[in-house]
Amino acid sequence: MPELSHRRRMLVLAICCMSLFIVGLDNTIVNVALPDIRRDLHAGVSGLQWTIDAYTLVLASLLMLSGSTADRIGRRRTFQSGLVLFSLGSLLCSVAPGLGWLVLFRMVQAAGGSMLNPVAMSIITNTFTDARERARAIGVWAGVVGISMALGPVVGGALVGTVGWRAIFWINLPVGLAALVLTALYVPESRAPRPRRIDPVGQALIAVMLASVTYGIIEWPGAGWGSAKILGFFGLSAAALTGLLWYEPRREDPLIDLRFFRSAPFSGATVIAVSAFAALGGFLFLNTLYLQDVRGFSALHAGLCTLPMAAMTVVFGPLSGRLVSIRGPRLSLLVAGVAIATSGLMLTGLTVRTPIGWLIFTYVVFGFGFAMVNPPITNTAVSGMPISQAGVAAATASTSRQVGQSLGVAIAGSVVAIGTVDTGFAEASRTGWWIVTGYGAVVFCLGILTTGRWARRTAERTAARLIPEEAKIPVKTP
């Protein structure tokens, strides 16, 4: 791909960020509409969980396939296809006549979204060839993802409160159309020098593994932990994981190269992404139901309560990206882990009369932690990897985000469903807040373990094993 001017590179970055904004927004904008969806479509708690998780699970399952497909047939072409499919799914969601249809159309949305996240990252990586400029661009990209997800409840609350829950899907249509036109005009086509072959077996195993474990967690309260159905789905997930570990190393072009995980920064970024986004998924799910069902707030009022969290993400997300480009990921990860754990700990004593000021303060603390954690995840995942495989590495990080959010919603919802049998929602959610505290602790510990000299050496050895002759993306460590 020929070298682009600085202005053209910035425009490509803006187009990628515009498209990713609506995908990230859709991850969380639905949360604040859940009570209205439940009343309108007569859904239970598990139905609400599936409304969120159908989207994130399909995203997680298809991200790596979309990344490798883009490397083969063209990144711009795949990106445009994703915009079309995502916009179509949004339109269908806005007219869904029932819960089952809404869940199905959310899956269509997610199929389109899977073609945007990793492909945009690959476009950015190949557009910005200077290492420092690339790090700043990745920081902006990651910051936009975090900002969009934090703004979701605020934008959703405003739309649900003034127009209705179906309006949360209309917002995607003009943005998607504009991004489609701008992509055709300004984003150059690119492909990997040596694209990998499609891996249908690996793709199927990943989908079965993720769907089975999520189904088992969501349906566990109704069926019982020891029921044959639940144990069967957990067993199926374990079998799919075992098959994946056995099958993928034997393929010449695996869907995911398991050698990536020999890099401590890459493995750490994967687990940190799961933990941080599980915290986000659980945090938003529990807070939405608490504010509207327990405290009686409207969707607009509930969305406004989370505005401080969004504001912190808007302010500190880009700053975290700059910090990572200058000093490496460690400081951002440590601060993020402390803030996420602290916010969860602050809500472990939640009651029906917890002061609003205290709640808002916890949203500020969580928003700060989430803002700090997103940029180092992406930067660390692609650090030291061959440029031609940056799309796969970024797709793995993005997959980990979606897996984390799916698990966060599933675990939080199931914990509450079990606890409310004997107590009220506020008391039942306390276990969920202890779990959020644990997620923050994982981020902190891995931030220490996977960002030092030993971790950097593992990344260098891993890159050397993958494609020794290619230029590597520099590792950013303190």
N, C-alpha and C positions, 0 to 999 in steps of 0.2 A: 504494500500500500504506500503511495507517495506521501512525502512529508506535507502536512497541512499547515497553513498559517496559524498563528496564535489565535486570531479571531475565529477562524473556522473550528479549531479545537475546542474553544470555549463554547461555541454554538452546539457542537456535538455533545459536549458534556451537559449543556442545558436541556437538550432534547431527551437524552437518556434519563436525566433527573426528573423531567416532567412526566415521563411515562412511569418511572418507578414511584413517583409520588402517589399516583392513583392506585397502584398495586398495594403500596404500603398502607394507604388510607383505608382501603377495603379490608385490610387485616383487622382493623380495630373499630371502624366506623359503625359496624353492625352491633357492637356490644351495647351501645346506649339505646339501640332500638329493640333490644330483646324483650323487655316487658310489653311493648306495643305489639310485637310480632306474636308473642305468646297469647295475648288477648284476641288478636285478629284471626290468627290461624289455629288457635286452641292447642298450643304446644305445651308439653311438660318440660322439666329441667333437662332431661336427656335430649329432647328435641332441640332445645336451645343450644346445647353443647354441640350437636351435629350441625347446626346452622353455622357455627364458627369453624368447627373442625373439618367439615367437608371441604371447605376452601383451603385451609392450611395443609391438610393431608394430601390433596391432589397436587398442590404446589410442591410439597416436599417430595412426592413420588416422581414427579416429572422434570424437576429442575435439571438434574444431571443429564437426562436424555435430551432435553432441549439444548443444553450447552454443547453436547457433542454433535447434535444435529446441525446446530448453527455453524460449528467448525467445518462441517462437511459441505452443506448446501449454500452457505452464505449467512453471515450474521445479520446484515441488513434485511434480507428476505425473511429470515426467521423472526426478527424483531417486528416487522410489519405484519406478519401473519398473527403474531401474538396480540398486537394492538386491535386487529379486526376481531379476533375471537373474544378478547376481554371485553370489548365494547358490546358485542352481541350478547355475551353472557349477562352483562349489566342490564341491558334492555330487557332481557327475559326475566331476570330477577325482579324487576320493577313491576311486572304484570303477573307474577306467580300466583295461581289461584289457591294453593294449599302448601302446607309445610313440606311435603315430599317433593313437590315441584320446585320450591325454593332451594332445597338442599341440592337437587339435581342441577339447577341453573347456577348455583354457586360453584359446582364442580366444573361447569363449562367456563365460567369466569377464571377459575384457577388454572385450567388448561392453557388459556391465553396468557395469564400472568406468568406461568412457568417459562414462557418464551421471552419474557422481558427482563427478569431479574438477572440471570447469569449471562445472558447475551449482552445486555447493557454493560455489565462489568467487563466482558471480553472486548467489547468495542472500545471502552475507555482505556483498557490496558494496552491495546494495539494502537490507539490514537496518540496517547501520551508516551513518547519514547524516552524522554529524559526521566531519570529515576526520581529526582526530587519533585518534578512537576507531576509525575504520575502519582506519587504519594499524596500530594495535595489534592489531586483530582479524586483519588479514592476516598480521601477524607471527606470531601464535599459530597460524593455519592453516598457514602455510608451515613453522613449526617442527614441527608435528605430522607433516606429510608427511616431513620429514627424519628425525624421531625414529623413525617407523614403519619407514622403509627401513633405518635403522641397526640397529634391534632385530630385524629379520627373521632374520639368521643366528643370533642368540642363541636366540630363540624356536624357530626351526626345529631347531637343534641339540638342544635339550631334548626336543622332540617326537619327532624321528627317533631319538634315542638311547634313549628310553623306550617309545615306542609303535610307531613305524614312520613311513615317509615319507608315507603316506596321511593321517596325522593333521594334517599341516601345512595341509590344506584344511578339516578339520573345524572348526578354530578360527573360521572366518569365519561359520559358520551361526548361532550364538547372537547374535553381535554384529550381523549383518545383520538378523536378526528383530527385535531390540530397537530398532535404528535405524529400521526400517520403521514400527513402532508409534508411536515417539516423533515421527517426522516427520508422521504423520497427525494427531497430537494438538496439536503445538505450532508447526510450521513453516507460516507463511501462504503462500498461493498468490500468485505474481507473474508478470507477463509484461512483455516490452519494449513500450514505447509504439508502436514501429513495427518489428515483427519482420521479419526478412529471409526471403526465399523460399529454399526448399531448392535446393541447387546440386549435382545428381547428377554432372554432368560434372567439376566441380572436385574432388568427393569421390573419384571414380574415379581421376583423375589423381594425386592425393596418395597413394592406396593403392598404385597401380602403381609410382610413383616410389620410395616407401619400401621396399616388398617386393622390388623388383628389385635395388636397390643392396645390401640386406641379404643377399639370396640369393647375389649375386655374391661378396660378401666371405666368407660362410660356406663356400660350396662351392668357392672358389678353391683351397685346398690340394689337394683331391682331383682337380679337373679340370685345374688348371694355369692360370697367369695369362693365357697367350696363347690359351687354347682358345676355339673359336667360341661355346660356350655361355656362358662367363663374359663375354666381350666383348659378346655379344648382350644379356645382362641389364643390363650397365652402359649400353649404348647405349639400351635401352628406358627405363631410369631417366632418362637425359639427355633423351630425347624427351618423356617425361612432364613433366619440369620445364619444358622449352621450351614445351610446350602449355599448362601452367599459367600461365606468365608472359604468354603471348599471350591466353589466354581470359579470365582473371579480371578484368583491367581493363575488359573490354568488357561485363561483366554489371552490371546495375543493383544487384543484391544478391549480390556475390560471397561464396563460402565464406570467404575471407580477403581483406580489403581490403589490397591491396599498398601503399596509401598509408601504412599503419601503419609500414612500414619506413623511411619518411622521418624518423621520430623516432629519433634516435641512441640514447636510452635503451631504446626498445623493441627496436630491432635488436640492441643490445648485450646486452640481457637474453636474447634468443633464442639468440645464439651462446654466451653464458656458460652458459646452461642446457644446451645440447648438450655443451659441453666438460666441465662439472662432473659431469654424469650419465654421460657416457662414461667419465670417470675412476672413478666409483662402480661402474659395470657391470664394467669391466675389473678393478678392484681386488678386488671380491668374487669374480668368476669365477676369477681366477688364484689367489687366496689359498685358496679352497675346495679346489681340486684339489691345490694344493701341500701344504696341511696334512694332508689325508686320504690322498692317493695317494703323496706323497713322504715325508712324515714319519710316516705311519701312524696319525694321530690318529683317534679315533672322531668321529662327527658332533657329539656333545655336547661333547667336548673342543675340537673346532674352533670350535664356536659360542661357547664360553666364552672362547676366545682373542680373539675379536672384541668381547667385552663392553666393554673399555675404549673402543673406537670408538663403541659405542652410548652409553656413559655420557657421553662428550664431547658427543655430539649432543643428548642429553637436557638437559644443563646449559647448553650454549652456544647451542643453537638459539633458544630463547625470548629469551635475552639479545641475540642478534643482531637479532631482530625489534624489540626495544625500542631498540636502538642505531640501527636504520634509521629508526624513527619520530621519533627525536630529532635525529640528525645526518645522515641521508641514507644512501645505499647505498655511498658510496665506500670508507669505512674497512673495512666488512665485506668488500667484494669484494677489496680489496688483501690483507687478512690471509688470506682464504680462498685466494687464488691462491698466495701464498707457502707456506702450509701444505700444500696439495695437491701442489705441485711438489716440496717438500722430502720429503714421504712417498714419492713415486715415486722420487726420486733416491736415497733411503736403501736402496731395494730393488734397485737396478741391479746390485749385486754379489751377489745371492742365490745361495746354495749349499744343498746338502742338509744342511749342518751349521750354518747360520746360527743364532746363539743365539736362544732363544725370547724372552728379554728384549728383544733388538733388534727382533724382529718386533712385539711388543706395543707398544713405543715408537712404531714407525711407524704402528700402528693408532690410537694416541692422537693423533698429529700429523694423520693423515688425517681422523679423526673430528672434530677441532677445525675443520679447513678446510671439511669438508662442512657442519658445523653453521652456520658463518658465511655460507656462500654461498646457502643456500636462501631465506631471507626477502627479501634484496634483489632476487632474481630476480623474484619475484611483485610486489613493490612497484613496482619499476622498470617492469615490463611494463604495469601499469595506470595508472601515473602520467601525468597529463595527458590521458588518454583520456576521451571522453564517457561518462557513467555508463551509458547504454543499450547501449554496446558493450563494457563492462567484461568481460562474459562471453566475448566473442570474443577480447579481448586476453589474458585469463587462460587461455583454452583454447589459444591459441598458445604461451604460456609452458609450459603443461602438456604440450603436444605436443612442444615442444623437449626437455623432460625425458625423455620416453619415447623420442624419436628418439636422443637422446644415449646412453641406456642400451642401446638395441638395438645401436647402432654400437659402443659400448664392448665389449660381449660378443662381437659378431661379429669385431671386429678383434683382440681379445685371444686368442680361441680360434683364429683362423686363424694368427696369429703363432706361437703355441705349436705348433700342428699341423705347421707347416712346419719349425720349429726342432728338434722332437724327432726328426726323421728322422736327424739327425746327432749330436745331443746329448741329455742328459737334460732333464727338465721344468724343473728349476730354472734351468739355463743358458739354455734356450730362452725362458723367461719374461722374461729381462732386457730384450729389445727392448720387450716390453709395458710394463715399468716406465719405460723412457725415454719411451714414448708418454704414460704417465700424467703424467710430469714436464712434457711439452709442454702437456697439457691445463691444468695449473695455471698455466703461463706465459701462456696465452691469457686465462684468467680475470683475471690480474693486469693485463695490458696493456689489456684492454677496460674493466676497472674504472677505470683512469685516463682513458681516452679518452671514455667515454660517461656520465660523471657530473659534468662541469663546466658552466660557463656556456654554452658553445657547444652542448652536448648539450641543456641545458634549453631553449634558444631553438628548437632543431629540434623538440622535443616540443610547445612552445606553437604553433609554426606548423602542425604536423601536426594538432593538435586543432582549430585554427581552420578548417582546410580540411575536416575531417570533418563536424562539426555545430557551427557557430559559435554558435548560440543556446543550446546546452545548457550546463549546469553541468559543469565539468571536475573530475576527481579531481586534487587538487593534486600538483604535482611535488615530490618530496623530493630536493633536492640540497644538498651542503654549501655 
